[in-house]
Amino acid sequence: MKTPVAHDTIMEISPYVGGTSKLPGFDKVVKLSSNEGAFGVNPNVVEAIRSHAELMFRYPDGSSQELREAIAKVHNLDKDKILCGTGSDNVIDIICEAFSKDGDDVIMTQYGFSMYRVCAKGNGANVIEVPEKNYTVDLDAVLSAITNKTKIIFITNPGNPTGTYLPKKDLYDFCKKVPSNILIVLDSAYAEYVPCEDYTAGAEFVEEFNNVIMLRTFSKIYALGGLRIGWSYASKEIIDVFNRIRAPFNVNTMAQYAGVVAMQDREFVKKCFEHNKKWQKKFPEELSKIGLNCTPTVANFVLVHFPKTGKTSEKCDEFLKQHGYIVRRVLAYGLKDELRITIGNEEEMTTLVSLLKEFMEK
């Protein structure tokens, strides 16, 4: 008996694998593998969910009106150009569904978010992967990869797992050079952590270029990964397209209440930013003292480079697991000698530095 056959490009997809959350023998672990918030959930968000729990039997506001208004007010944006989704990966899928089809090309870079590939191929498109240079997106190489089949370009800024970023001027020049019929998606998931004055998440590019979309998330500095809230900023014409195909209630009720409170609590965001800024600098400095190099980061994680022999990334990963610490190997990106380590709280980071010192010296 014959069985249904999936689209050819779907069978080319490797399923997404999230970071490990448990270790045998440990009731409690220190999870620094998924770039989650260092301080856990904002207590004000927890209270908001508790106080609205009795409303869970109601369908959510399909337009996420209050959430979009909160985002617009904080970032000084037009709420009618905002679409909220079940995590930014939901919006990525909507983008690929709306603007690519069988045989089209979608461009991503070497260390781009793997969901670009999953969503593009899931909608029948071909994925063109462009090499990066020094762990940073090479915009000239991206421009060279454009053909008449190109429909979407995904640019992750800052990059993950690299932690590097593209300056505003370079991105602006790039946007001017890309044909206006090709979508440029600026994925700025880690924007809130960037301390650099020459960085932009891309909102002003949306105002100038009708083919630019900015992606953001509540999963990182707002520490709401478990609620799955993402959002995008684009022209009203593009948002109109998105609203025609998105699920009618794609952001649940509790997520919307939580997102509003999280967005409005700027003191919590500032606390997270200042702590992260400290360890963006301190962690690489401490590791350099024990012979480990790191790619300079502007995000809430650090890409640590290990020797190919001896004190390898694989051995370090196993050593840390023996002490209840979970970090991320990045083999899926072709990075065999690296570990991506999320910046945790003060105690976690201080202990981690000691553990890495012990590993390198034993």
NORQUI-V565546 format. One record per pair of residues at least 4 apart in sequence whose ideal C-beta (glycine too) atoms are under 7 Angstrom apart, sorted by the first residue. I is the first residue (numbers start at 1). J is the second residue. If there is no record, write none. Layout:
i,j
I,J
I,J
//
This chain:
i,j
6,10
6,11
7,124
9,121
9,124
10,121
10,122
12,121
13,117
13,118
13,121
13,122
16,114
16,115
16,118
18,34
19,33
19,34
19,326
19,328
20,33
20,326
21,31
22,29
23,29
23,321
23,324
23,326
26,324
29,324
29,326
30,324
30,325
30,326
30,344
30,348
31,326
32,325
32,326
32,327
32,341
32,342
32,344
32,348
33,326
33,327
33,328
33,342
34,342
35,220
35,300
35,301
35,342
36,223
36,225
36,342
37,220
37,221
37,223
37,272
38,272
38,275
38,276
38,343
38,344
38,345
39,223
39,272
39,345
40,223
41,45
41,46
41,223
42,223
42,262
42,265
42,268
43,47
44,48
44,261
44,265
45,49
45,258
45,261
45,262
46,50
47,51
48,52
48,257
48,258
48,261
49,53
49,254
49,257
49,258
52,254
52,257
55,253
56,253
56,254
58,253
59,249
60,249
60,251
60,252
60,253
60,256
61,65
61,256
62,248
62,249
64,68
64,84
64,251
64,256
65,69
66,70
66,256
66,260
67,71
67,84
67,251
67,256
67,259
67,260
68,72
68,79
68,82
68,84
69,73
69,79
70,74
70,260
70,263
70,264
71,75
71,77
71,82
71,231
71,263
72,77
72,78
72,79
72,82
74,263
75,203
77,81
77,82
77,203
77,233
80,236
81,206
81,233
81,234
81,235
81,236
81,239
82,231
82,233
83,91
83,231
83,232
83,239
83,242
83,243
84,229
84,231
84,251
85,90
85,91
85,94
85,230
85,231
85,246
85,250
85,251
86,90
86,228
86,250
86,251
87,217
87,219
87,228
87,229
87,230
88,92
88,187
88,189
88,215
88,216
88,217
88,230
89,93
89,115
90,94
90,230
90,250
91,95
91,215
91,230
91,232
92,96
92,115
92,116
92,119
93,97
93,119
94,98
94,242
94,245
94,246
95,99
95,152
95,183
95,185
95,213
96,100
96,106
96,119
96,120
96,123
96,125
96,152
97,123
97,245
98,241
98,242
98,245
99,151
99,152
99,183
100,104
100,106
100,120
100,123
100,125
100,151
100,152
101,123
101,124
102,124
104,125
104,126
104,149
104,151
105,125
105,126
105,128
105,147
105,149
105,150
105,151
106,116
106,120
106,125
106,127
106,128
106,151
106,152
107,128
107,130
107,142
107,145
107,150
107,153
107,154
108,112
108,116
108,117
108,127
108,129
108,154
109,130
109,132
109,137
109,142
110,129
110,130
110,131
110,132
111,132
111,135
111,159
111,161
111,162
111,333
112,116
112,154
112,156
113,156
113,160
113,187
114,118
114,332
115,119
116,120
116,154
117,121
117,127
118,122
119,123
120,125
120,127
121,125
121,127
128,145
130,138
130,141
130,142
130,145
131,138
131,141
132,136
132,137
132,138
133,138
135,162
135,164
135,295
136,159
136,162
136,164
137,155
137,157
137,159
137,166
138,142
139,143
139,166
139,170
139,174
140,144
141,145
142,153
143,177
146,150
146,182
150,182
151,182
151,183
152,183
152,185
153,178
153,182
153,183
153,184
153,185
154,185
154,187
155,184
155,185
155,186
155,187
156,160
156,187
157,165
157,166
157,186
157,187
157,188
158,163
158,164
158,165
158,190
158,194
158,298
158,299
159,163
159,164
160,190
160,299
161,301
161,303
161,330
161,333
161,340
162,295
162,303
163,295
163,297
163,298
163,299
163,301
163,302
163,303
164,295
164,296
165,194
165,196
165,199
165,298
166,170
166,171
167,198
167,199
168,172
168,198
168,199
168,200
169,173
170,174
171,175
171,200
172,176
172,205
173,177
174,178
175,184
175,205
175,209
175,212
178,182
178,184
180,210
180,211
182,211
183,211
183,213
184,211
184,212
185,213
185,215
186,202
186,205
186,212
186,213
186,214
186,215
187,215
188,201
188,202
188,214
188,215
188,216
189,215
189,216
189,217
189,220
190,194
190,220
190,299
190,300
191,201
191,216
192,220
192,221
192,269
192,273
193,221
193,273
193,276
193,298
193,299
193,300
194,199
194,298
195,277
195,298
196,298
200,204
201,214
201,216
202,206
202,212
202,214
203,214
203,233
204,208
205,209
205,212
206,212
206,214
206,233
206,234
206,235
210,235
213,232
213,234
213,238
214,232
214,233
215,230
215,232
216,230
216,231
217,230
218,222
218,224
218,229
218,230
218,259
218,262
219,224
219,225
220,300
221,269
221,272
221,273
222,262
224,229
224,258
224,259
224,262
227,254
227,255
227,258
228,255
229,251
229,255
229,259
234,238
234,239
235,239
236,240
237,241
238,242
239,243
240,244
242,246
246,250
251,255
251,256
253,257
254,258
255,259
256,260
257,261
258,262
259,263
260,264
261,265
265,269
266,270
267,271
268,272
269,273
270,274
271,275
272,276
273,277
274,278
275,279
276,280
276,300
276,343
278,282
279,283
279,343
279,349
280,297
280,298
281,285
282,286
283,287
283,302
283,343
283,349
284,288
284,294
284,302
286,353
287,292
287,294
287,304
287,356
288,292
288,293
290,356
290,357
290,360
291,360
292,304
292,305
292,306
292,360
293,305
294,302
294,303
294,304
294,305
295,303
297,301
297,302
300,342
300,343
301,340
301,341
301,342
301,343
302,341
302,343
303,338
303,340
304,338
304,339
304,341
305,337
305,338
306,311
306,312
306,313
306,316
306,337
306,338
306,339
307,311
307,312
308,312
308,337
311,315
311,316
311,359
311,360
312,316
312,337
313,317
313,329
313,337
313,338
313,339
314,318
315,319
316,320
316,339
316,359
317,321
317,327
317,329
317,339
318,322
319,359
320,325
320,327
320,355
321,325
321,326
323,355
325,352
325,355
327,339
327,340
327,341
328,339
328,340
329,339
330,335
330,338
330,340
331,335
331,336
343,349
344,348
344,349
345,349
346,350
347,351
348,352
349,353
350,354
351,355
352,356
353,357
354,358
355,359
356,360
357,361
358,362
//
